């Protein structure tokens, strides 16, 4: 059964309110990475797994230099991933009343408290 014009308008208003209220939730549900730091995480994952593949290639070819290069690439990828999570850079869009100087876990805890007590 298709939606009426009134229902479509209400749905569009609800979507706009959700985008304005919690843009990170919208980006998570839509599967899009909208932050530039998200690209660094993806790049870190690619270099991590690429470095592991190079390590394996070095083991198969019995060339320690290739394995060392693979290890360095994996190390850089790990650093990119961990540095984004530990500094809280994935939180680029401030939410209502959030303090951006808090850590990742503190922001999650604050968000959980807001959801439980705002009802």
N, C-alpha and C positions, 0 to 999 in steps of 0.2 A: 504494500500500500504506500503510495508516494506521500511525501510530506506536503502539507498545505503551505501557502505563502507565509502565514503567520508563524507556523512551526519552523520554517526555514529561517525566518528573521530572528526568532528566539535562539535558534541554534547558532547562528552567526554571532549574535551578541554574546552568548555564553563562551564561544571560542575566543572572541576578542578579549573578553574579561580574563579568561584563563591565560592567554598569551601575555597580557599585561601583568597579571598577578604572579605567575610562576613560569617564566620563559624557559627555565632549565627543565622543568617537567615536560613542557611541550616538545623541546628538542630531544629529550630522552624518549618520549613516546613516539615521535616521528622518525627516530633513528638517525637524525642528522646531527653532525658535530658542528656547532656554530661558533665555537671559540677558536682563536688562533692557537691556543695551547692544546686543543684537541688534536690538531695536526701534528704537534710535537710528540704527543703520545703515540699517535699512529706511526710516525717516523721512527720513534724509539722502538716500537714493537718490530717494525720491519728490520731495523738494524740489529736488534737483538737476535731475531731468528736467522737473519742472513749471516751474522757472525757465527752462530752455532753451526750453520751449514758449512761455513768456511773452516771452522775447527775440525769438523768431520772430514772434510776434503783433505785437510792437512794430515790427519791421522791415516787416511787411506793411502795418500801419496807418500807418506813417511817423510814429510818436509816440516820440521818444527817451526820454521819461519812463517809458513802459511798458517799454522795453528796459532802462533802468537798474534799475527795480524787479526785473525778471526776473534781471538779473545779480546783484543783491544776494541774491535767494532762492537762486540757484544757488551762490553763494559760501558761504552759510550751510550748505547741504546738503553741499558739499564739506568744509567744516570739520568737520561732525558725523562724516562718514565717516572722514576722516583722523585726527581726534583719537582715535577709538576704536581704530584700528589702531596708532597710534604710541605710545599710553600703555599698550598691552597690556590694556585693559579687557575685551576679549573673553574673556580667560582668567579667568573668575570662579570656577571650581571648581579648587582646588589638587590637583595630582596628587602621587603618591608622590615625595618628595624634591625637588619643584620649588621654586624660589625665585621668588616673585611679583614681586620687584623687577627681575628680568631683563626685557630687551626681548623682543619677539615673535620675532625671529630667533634669539635665544639659547635661548629655550624650545623652539623647533623643533629646533635643533641638539642640545640635551640629550635631547629625546625620541627623536631618531634614534639617538643614541649608546646610550640605554637599550635600544632595540629590537635593536640589533646585538650588544650585549655581554651581555644578560640570557639569552641562549640557552644 
